[in-house]
Amino acid sequence: MRLMTKSIEKMAQKQFSSGAGMEQKVVAKFFDPTGSYTWYLMNSDPENPDYCWGIVKGHAVEMGSFSLSDLQNYRGQFGLGIERDKFFTPMIAEDVWNRLYNGEHI
């Protein structure tokens, strides 16, 4: 499965110039089907599409950068890679953050 569609890429790159504010939308959700990590994409650099920024839920909820190529090349248990939640609906980053911080599953 492709993690980044043209539509997701366009939305993420459009938000890049507005910084990393919590008013941005999370435009995609990537997850490890055999692990505990999930990445919520907020924006990506149009000049360097490998650079992504968003919320990461692992052992804790954090905000920061991650590499698209690292996600694409990762192979976990049973050789499975990172997946994109095809049914994820974009939502405001602050809402995602608060729900994750309160232990909710998105």
Secondary structure by P-SEA (a helix, b strand, c coil): cccccaaaaaaaaaacccccccccccccccccccccbbbbbcccccccccccbbbbbccbbbbbbbbaaaaaacccccccccccccccccccaaaaaaaaaacccc
